[in-house]
């Protein structure tokens, strides 16, 4: 991968890590489903006016939107409201790697490497360590919600993989996909917000506007969604996933650093141990197959 693309992947991961600060700040003024609705509405409009709809059935765009917008992000926002530390969330949600792999094996019959199994087991041990501390701290439900959000992220990745296979005009443009799936996410988020959240939740950014709130909304919509997901998808179309995905390991590093600075979040020694174990498992799962293939190639040579 050229240096410019390496730096781009690091920039995307850094932006995603910093996003957890904006999420926590925005939730002070806007409830979870309304916040998700604004995020995806701003990401879609006006972009959909300039890019054509991906040539795939609407049902797949809607399904992806439900998994990512309602499943991943709304559930993450709820977890934050329940007391889950933003920095720790940025780490735990990376377990989406294992859900993505598991769903690919179950639905597409993809082979799973032994390094991925070892990495999953190690990461699971780390999650148990962290989970025990969260249960003791009274936010066990919030911790489980983050795992659920990670599953939805993996499910969304699986749908995106399927969309790439059935696209009528070849490879799906990243910007088209981001724009139109964001648009598809808005109606269900609006309906859920109207049903379960206080009256006026959706209009909160308009009724009590502030530069800080709109700045955070712009970070979520344009920096994290359009820039982050759009360019990350573009990198995945250029290079093997095994070359791109390791950069996601930088997200929790950036996220925990940013939230520690912004909110004074500190992890206990036990939580730091659990975080280190999870990162080790993730690194083995993502980097292990490539390293072992290189080693075996050298041995045969």
Rosetta blueprint (number, residue, H / E / L):
1 X L
2 X L
3 X H
4 X H
5 X H
6 X H
7 X H
8 X H
9 X H
10 X H
11 X H
12 X H
13 X H
14 X H
15 X H
16 X H
17 X H
18 X H
19 X H
20 X H
21 X H
22 X H
23 X H
24 X H
25 X H
26 X H
27 X L
28 X L
29 X L
30 X L
31 X L
32 X H
33 X H
34 X H
35 X H
36 X H
37 X H
38 X H
39 X H
40 X H
41 X H
42 X H
43 X H
44 X H
45 X L
46 X L
47 X H
48 X H
49 X H
50 X L
51 X L
52 X L
53 X L
54 X L
55 X L
56 X L
57 X L
58 X H
59 X H
60 X H
61 X H
62 X H
63 X H
64 X H
65 X H
66 X H
67 X H
68 X H
69 X H
70 X H
71 X H
72 X H
73 X H
74 X H
75 X H
76 X H
77 X H
78 X H
79 X H
80 X H
81 X H
82 X L
83 X L
84 X L
85 X L
86 X H
87 X H
88 X H
89 X H
90 X H
91 X H
92 X H
93 X H
94 X H
95 X H
96 X H
97 X H
98 X H
99 X H
100 X H
101 X H
102 X H
103 X H
104 X H
105 X H
106 X H
107 X H
108 X H
109 X L
110 X L
111 X L
112 X L
113 X L
114 X H
115 X H
116 X H
117 X H
118 X H
119 X H
120 X H
121 X H
122 X H
123 X H
124 X H
125 X H
126 X H
127 X H
128 X H
129 X H
130 X H
131 X H
132 X H
133 X H
134 X H
135 X H
136 X H
137 X L
138 X L
139 X L
140 X H
141 X H
142 X H
143 X H
144 X H
145 X H
146 X H
147 X H
148 X H
149 X H
150 X H
151 X H
152 X H
153 X H
154 X H
155 X H
156 X H
157 X H
158 X H
159 X H
160 X H
161 X H
162 X H
163 X H
164 X H
165 X H
166 X H
167 X L
168 X L
169 X L
170 X L
171 X L
172 X L
173 X L
174 X H
175 X H
176 X H
177 X H
178 X H
179 X H
180 X H
181 X H
182 X H
183 X H
184 X H
185 X H
186 X H
187 X H
188 X H
189 X H
190 X H
191 X H
192 X H
193 X H
194 X H
195 X H
196 X H
197 X L
198 X L
199 X L
200 X L
201 X L
202 X L
203 X L
204 X H
205 X H
206 X H
207 X H
208 X L
209 X L
210 X L
211 X H
212 X H
213 X H
214 X H
215 X H
216 X H
217 X H
218 X H
219 X H
220 X H
221 X H
222 X H
223 X H
224 X H
225 X H
226 X H
227 X H
228 X H
229 X H
230 X H
231 X H
232 X H
233 X H
234 X H
235 X H
236 X H
237 X H
238 X H
239 X L
240 X L
241 X H
242 X H
243 X H
244 X H
245 X H
246 X H
247 X H
248 X H
249 X H
250 X H
251 X H
252 X H
253 X H
254 X H
255 X H
256 X H
257 X H
258 X H
259 X H
260 X H
261 X H
262 X H
263 X H
264 X L
265 X L
266 X L
267 X L
268 X L
269 X H
270 X H
271 X H
272 X H
273 X H
274 X H
275 X H
276 X H
277 X H
278 X H
279 X H
280 X H
281 X H
282 X H
283 X H
284 X H
285 X H
286 X H
287 X H
288 X H
289 X H
290 X H
291 X H
292 X H
293 X H
294 X H
295 X H
296 X H
297 X H
298 X H
299 X H
300 X H
301 X L
